[in-house]
């Protein structure tokens, strides 16, 4: 009998990260607004870029997952999210808000692919009659990530802002 404990733990960690990363946007907005001297409308492009990836990439992510399968879709999603994260380096180096927004869109596209691949994968990690329980469990960790992110983000991101300003 195959044990699904390890993959389920890894997938649960991914759900935590989905929620965590999504809520960091809220903390970044005031920091970026000040850093790039943006209007409120310009600063809110952070949310527009992040969540438009869900709109534009969900259907392609479904097709990609159909072609590659769940595991390879998860790996590709992680790779795309990592590329988006690496895009923050040139954004910081060139002090470019458009590059930051593009990198954020790429990161969110990776997360979109991950979510499209991971949700059905969770249903396969055990008995079919307990799949709803597993989905609810991993989604609870998504909510935990959204709860923890503002606290951690305020310490890491806003804490460094306070030190640099003072």
C-alpha positions as CSV (number, residue, x, y, z in Angstrom):
1,X,0.0,0.0,0.0
2,X,1.4,3.4,-1.0
3,X,1.8,6.1,1.6
4,X,0.6,9.5,0.6
5,X,1.8,11.3,3.7
6,X,4.9,12.9,2.3
7,X,3.3,14.3,-0.9
8,X,0.4,15.5,1.1
9,X,2.7,17.3,3.5
10,X,4.6,18.9,0.6
11,X,1.3,20.0,-1.0
12,X,0.0,21.4,2.3
13,X,3.2,23.5,2.5
14,X,2.5,24.8,-1.0
15,X,-1.0,25.9,0.0
16,X,0.4,27.7,3.0
17,X,2.8,29.5,0.6
18,X,0.0,30.4,-1.8
19,X,-1.8,32.3,1.0
20,X,1.4,33.7,2.4
21,X,2.6,35.2,-0.9
22,X,-0.9,36.5,-1.8
23,X,-1.1,38.5,1.4
24,X,2.4,40.0,1.1
25,X,1.0,42.1,-1.7
26,X,-0.9,44.1,0.8
27,X,2.2,44.9,2.8
28,X,4.2,45.7,-0.3
29,X,1.8,48.3,-1.6
30,X,2.6,51.1,0.9
31,X,6.3,50.3,0.7
32,X,6.4,50.4,-3.1
33,X,4.2,53.6,-3.1
34,X,6.9,55.4,-1.1
35,X,9.9,53.8,-2.7
36,X,8.8,54.6,-6.3
37,X,6.8,57.8,-5.3
38,X,3.6,56.4,-6.8
39,X,0.0,57.6,-6.7
40,X,-2.4,55.3,-5.0
41,X,-3.7,54.2,-8.4
42,X,-0.2,53.3,-9.6
43,X,0.5,51.4,-6.3
44,X,-2.7,49.4,-6.7
45,X,-1.3,48.0,-9.9
46,X,0.4,45.5,-7.6
47,X,-3.0,43.9,-7.0
48,X,-4.0,44.3,-10.6
49,X,-0.9,42.5,-11.9
50,X,-1.0,39.8,-9.4
51,X,-4.7,38.9,-9.7
52,X,-4.9,39.4,-13.5
53,X,-2.5,36.4,-13.7
54,X,-5.3,34.3,-12.3
55,X,-7.7,35.6,-14.9
56,X,-5.4,35.3,-17.9
57,X,-3.5,32.1,-16.9
58,X,-6.1,29.8,-15.4
59,X,-7.3,28.3,-18.7
60,X,-3.8,28.0,-20.2
61,X,-2.7,26.4,-16.8
62,X,-5.5,23.9,-17.2
63,X,-4.3,22.9,-20.7
64,X,-0.7,22.7,-19.5
65,X,-1.8,20.5,-16.6
66,X,-3.7,18.3,-19.0
67,X,-0.7,17.9,-21.2
68,X,2.0,17.4,-18.5
69,X,0.1,15.8,-15.7
70,X,-0.2,17.0,-12.1
71,X,3.3,16.4,-10.9
72,X,5.0,18.0,-13.9
73,X,2.5,20.8,-13.8
74,X,3.5,21.4,-10.1
75,X,7.2,21.4,-11.0
76,X,6.6,23.8,-13.9
77,X,4.5,26.1,-11.7
78,X,7.3,26.2,-9.1
79,X,9.8,27.0,-11.8
80,X,7.7,29.8,-13.3
81,X,7.1,31.3,-9.8
82,X,10.9,31.1,-9.1
83,X,11.5,32.9,-12.4
84,X,9.1,35.6,-11.3
85,X,10.8,35.9,-8.0
86,X,14.2,36.2,-9.7
87,X,12.7,39.1,-11.7
88,X,12.6,41.2,-8.6
89,X,16.4,41.4,-8.7
90,X,16.6,43.5,-11.9
91,X,13.6,45.5,-10.7
92,X,15.6,46.4,-7.6
93,X,18.8,46.9,-9.5
94,X,17.3,49.3,-12.1
95,X,14.8,50.8,-9.6
96,X,12.0,49.9,-12.1
97,X,8.4,49.6,-11.1
98,X,7.3,48.2,-14.5
99,X,9.9,45.4,-14.2
100,X,8.7,44.7,-10.6
101,X,5.1,44.5,-11.9
102,X,6.1,42.2,-14.8
103,X,8.0,39.9,-12.3
104,X,5.0,39.9,-10.0
105,X,2.7,38.8,-12.9
106,X,5.2,36.0,-13.7
107,X,5.2,34.9,-10.0
108,X,1.4,34.9,-9.9
109,X,1.3,33.0,-13.2
110,X,3.4,30.3,-11.5
111,X,1.1,30.3,-8.5
112,X,-1.9,30.0,-10.8
113,X,-0.4,27.0,-12.5
114,X,0.4,25.5,-9.1
115,X,-3.1,25.9,-7.9
116,X,-4.6,24.4,-11.0
117,X,-2.3,21.4,-10.8
118,X,-2.4,20.9,-7.0
119,X,-6.1,21.0,-6.3
120,X,-7.0,17.8,-8.3
121,X,-3.7,16.2,-7.2
122,X,-4.8,16.4,-3.6
123,X,-7.9,14.3,-4.5
124,X,-5.6,11.5,-5.7
125,X,-3.5,11.4,-2.6
126,X,-5.6,8.8,-0.7
127,X,-9.0,7.2,-0.8
128,X,-11.6,8.9,-3.0
129,X,-14.1,9.0,-0.1
130,X,-11.7,11.2,2.0
131,X,-10.7,13.6,-0.8
132,X,-13.0,16.4,0.4
133,X,-11.4,16.2,3.8
134,X,-7.9,16.5,2.3
135,X,-9.0,19.4,0.1
136,X,-10.4,21.2,3.2
137,X,-7.3,20.4,5.2
138,X,-4.9,21.9,2.7
139,X,-7.2,24.9,2.1
140,X,-7.0,25.5,5.9
141,X,-3.3,25.9,5.5
142,X,-3.9,28.4,2.7
143,X,-5.9,30.4,5.2
144,X,-3.2,30.0,7.8
145,X,-0.7,31.5,5.3
146,X,-3.0,34.5,4.8
147,X,-3.1,34.9,8.6
148,X,0.6,34.6,9.3
149,X,1.9,36.7,6.3
150,X,0.9,40.1,7.5
151,X,2.6,39.5,10.8
152,X,5.8,38.1,9.3
153,X,5.7,40.6,6.4
154,X,5.3,43.6,8.7
155,X,8.4,42.5,10.7
156,X,10.6,41.6,7.7
157,X,9.5,44.2,5.1
158,X,8.1,47.1,7.2
159,X,10.7,46.6,9.9
160,X,13.5,47.2,7.5
161,X,11.7,50.3,6.1
162,X,11.5,51.8,9.6
163,X,15.2,51.3,10.1
164,X,16.1,52.7,6.8
165,X,13.9,55.8,7.3
166,X,15.1,56.5,10.8
